[in-house]
Amino acid sequence: MADVSTIEDKPHFWDEASAQLMRRDRILKKVIPQHRSEWLVASSTPFMTLARAIVGQQVSTKAADATWVRFTERCGRRPAPAKVAAISLDELREVGLSRRKCEYIVDLATHFAEKKLRPAAWASMDDEAVIADLCAIRGIGRWTAEMFLIFSLQRPDVLPLDDVGLLKAISLHYFSGEPVSRFEAREVAQAWAPWRTVATWYLWRSLSVAPK
């Protein structure tokens, strides 16, 4: 979901959050300066953000990126929900998606095309309310909803504890590579509030992997 950064794209809270995180956390004090010219860039449309997150569920970033390229080649660079909703499951399967993910994406597209969702309202809702709204859609769980909060709404304090990349980075930097539990990750992240999105993004970058 990451795009090329420009100054105009930078979230208004980014510099303040980065400065506070460097003061509070010895690891981030080293990581953040390595990515000074980069920051979180908002995704294009709510539908594309959610569709991209579904494509990325339970697969590597590399596999998700390759599948997304094929998906946009088939459906258009900025696919309209109505167009995707009209595509057969067999056609979608040809881009490398599992049948279940095809069903999820078509269902999501149908929700948008038939205006069953209220994306304009999400900006004024708190994080948990948005998550509840999104998790009512088939195929969208908490991780996918959290990716939406981060990449579409640019909420500053999201901690995606189910994210493999975040747990890997915490393991590498804070536990000498030992596996970490969600509880341990949450303990480490206490010092990051209210900028847990920003800390998460920098830790993703520390793995030399573009954010999902």
Disulfide bonds with the S-S distance in Angstrom:
none
